[in-house]
Amino acid sequence: MKKLTLFLFVLTAILTSCGGGQLNSPLVYEKNPQYTWGYAEFFGDYYAGYGNKNNVLSISLFTDSLKLNDLGSLYGLGQYLFLEDVFQAPSDTLLRQGTYQVNDSGLPFTIAPGKNDTVDNAVYPIGAYISYYEFNAANSTLKIITGGSFTVVRLLGNTYNITCNFKTSDNLDLKGNFTATLPHIDQSLAVPAAGIRKKLLYTRR
């Protein structure tokens, strides 16, 4: 009987260490990333052709273990937050301080929610989302942001404090904080209104 008990104990330990089915806890993704670097892109009145003359920014924030190589590809481990459509008043060219709500109104101080878009049978995320880059690439994932808000405080020059309070499509409460310089890149002349916007970096691993 003692030998049987010992065998079962050892078997349980082996299954647990090797990822044996239900004995392992599911991966818990970071719920409060501390972003250390990032940038904003200004696209002007990108949606003017659709009757919306508000200016649009996109914001990209990264945790400190994510880096860019010489080709502009993102590598490393951590979290990458992308807010594609941050709406500003027509007179605003820099990210203005205040609280921005996630909704699809296109009004100033709103962020377009994220969703999956299908182009030629391929699915692409658009809008607001967070990418998780994990040590085991099979665990890397992307979560769509569908609700919540973020608050911006401009401290000095281009130094900003951004505090996130989002909700993802799988009902995750997603916090996050950023306090650092946020360079602004003017893309308003490079990308025509309602043209195809390209990110400054590649996110393939």
C-alpha positions in Angstrom: 0.0 0.0 0.0 2.9 2.4 0.8 4.5 1.6 -2.5 1.2 2.4 -4.4 0.8 5.7 -2.5 4.4 6.7 -3.3 3.9 5.7 -7.0 0.8 7.9 -7.3 2.6 10.8 -5.6 5.5 10.6 -8.1 3.2 10.2 -11.0 1.2 13.3 -10.0 4.5 15.3 -9.6 5.6 14.2 -13.1 2.3 15.1 -14.8 2.3 18.5 -13.1 5.8 19.4 -14.1 5.3 18.2 -17.7 2.1 20.1 -18.2 -0.1 17.1 -17.7 -3.7 18.1 -18.6 -5.8 19.7 -15.9 -3.2 19.6 -13.2 -1.6 22.8 -14.4 -3.1 26.2 -13.7 -4.0 28.2 -16.8 -1.6 31.0 -17.9 -2.5 34.3 -16.2 -1.7 37.3 -18.4 -0.4 40.5 -17.0 -3.4 42.7 -15.9 -1.4 45.8 -15.0 1.5 46.4 -17.4 3.9 49.1 -16.7 4.8 50.7 -20.0 8.2 52.4 -20.3 8.3 53.7 -23.8 6.1 54.5 -26.8 5.1 57.1 -29.3 2.0 58.8 -30.8 1.2 59.2 -34.5 -0.9 62.2 -35.7 -3.1 61.6 -38.8 -5.1 64.8 -38.9 -8.7 64.7 -40.0 -8.3 61.1 -41.3 -12.1 60.5 -41.5 -13.1 63.8 -43.0 -14.3 62.0 -46.1 -16.9 60.2 -43.9 -18.1 63.4 -42.3 -15.9 63.4 -39.2 -13.5 66.3 -39.1 -12.0 65.5 -35.7 -8.3 64.8 -35.6 -7.0 61.3 -35.0 -4.0 60.0 -33.2 -2.8 56.5 -32.7 -0.8 55.6 -29.5 1.7 52.7 -29.1 3.0 51.8 -25.7 5.5 49.0 -24.7 6.9 47.4 -21.6 10.7 47.6 -21.1 11.6 44.1 -22.3 10.2 44.7 -25.8 12.7 46.2 -28.3 13.0 47.2 -31.9 15.7 45.8 -34.2 17.4 47.6 -37.1 14.6 46.5 -39.5 11.9 47.9 -37.2 10.7 44.5 -36.1 9.5 44.1 -32.5 11.1 41.4 -30.4 11.4 40.3 -26.8 8.9 39.5 -24.1 6.2 41.8 -22.6 3.1 43.7 -23.6 2.3 46.1 -26.5 -0.7 48.3 -26.3 -2.0 49.8 -29.5 -4.8 52.4 -29.6 -5.5 53.0 -33.3 -8.1 55.8 -33.3 -7.8 58.3 -30.5 -10.1 61.2 -31.4 -9.2 64.8 -30.7 -10.8 68.2 -31.4 -10.0 69.7 -34.9 -7.6 72.2 -33.3 -5.6 69.5 -31.4 -2.4 68.2 -32.9 -0.9 66.7 -29.7 -2.4 64.3 -27.3 -4.6 66.4 -25.0 -4.9 65.7 -21.3 -8.2 64.4 -20.1 -10.1 61.1 -19.9 -10.9 59.2 -23.1 -13.8 56.7 -23.2 -13.8 53.6 -25.4 -16.8 53.9 -27.8 -17.5 54.2 -31.5 -19.0 57.7 -31.5 -15.9 59.4 -33.1 -16.2 62.3 -30.8 -13.2 64.1 -29.1 -11.9 62.2 -26.1 -13.0 58.8 -27.3 -11.1 55.7 -28.5 -12.5 53.4 -31.1 -13.0 49.9 -29.6 -11.1 47.0 -31.0 -12.5 44.4 -33.3 -11.4 41.7 -35.8 -11.6 42.7 -39.5 -11.5 40.1 -42.3 -9.7 41.0 -45.5 -9.3 38.3 -48.2 -10.1 35.5 -45.7 -7.4 36.8 -43.3 -8.4 38.2 -39.9 -6.7 41.4 -38.7 -7.2 43.3 -35.4 -8.1 46.9 -35.8 -8.9 49.6 -33.2 -7.7 49.1 -29.6 -5.9 45.9 -28.5 -3.0 44.6 -26.4 -0.5 42.0 -27.6 1.2 39.6 -25.1 4.6 38.3 -26.1 5.4 35.2 -23.9 8.5 33.1 -23.5 6.6 30.2 -25.0 5.4 31.6 -28.3 2.4 29.3 -28.2 1.2 31.3 -25.3 1.6 34.7 -27.0 -1.8 36.2 -27.7 -3.8 39.3 -28.5 -6.7 40.7 -26.6 -9.3 43.1 -28.1 -10.2 46.1 -26.0 -13.9 46.7 -26.0 -14.6 49.1 -23.1 -13.2 51.3 -20.4 -11.1 54.5 -20.6 -7.7 55.9 -20.2 -6.6 59.2 -18.5 -3.9 61.5 -19.8 -1.9 64.0 -17.8 0.7 66.1 -19.6 3.5 66.8 -17.1 6.2 68.8 -18.9 7.0 69.1 -22.6 6.3 65.8 -24.2 6.3 63.9 -20.9 3.0 62.2 -20.2 1.3 60.1 -17.5 -1.2 57.7 -19.0 -3.4 55.5 -16.7 -5.4 52.8 -18.3 -8.6 51.2 -17.1 -9.8 49.0 -20.0 -12.1 46.0 -20.4 -11.2 43.3 -23.0 -13.6 41.2 -25.1 -13.0 38.2 -22.7 -14.1 40.3 -19.8 -10.6 41.0 -18.4 -10.0 44.1 -16.4 -6.9 45.6 -18.0 -5.1 48.3 -16.1 -1.7 49.8 -17.0 0.4 52.9 -16.5 2.9 54.9 -18.5 5.1 57.9 -17.4 7.7 58.9 -19.9 8.4 61.0 -23.0 5.8 60.3 -25.7 7.3 61.5 -29.1 4.7 62.6 -31.6 5.2 61.8 -35.3 3.2 63.8 -37.9 1.8 61.3 -40.4 -0.9 63.7 -41.7 0.9 64.5 -45.0 2.3 61.0 -45.5 -1.0 59.3 -45.3 -4.0 60.8 -47.2 -7.4 60.9 -45.4 -9.0 57.5 -45.3 -5.9 56.0 -46.9 -4.2 52.9 -45.6 -2.3 53.6 -42.4 0.8 51.5 -41.7 2.3 50.9 -38.3 5.9 52.1 -37.8 6.9 48.6 -36.7 6.4 45.0 -37.6 5.0 42.8 -34.9 5.7 39.4 -36.4 7.9 37.1 -34.2 
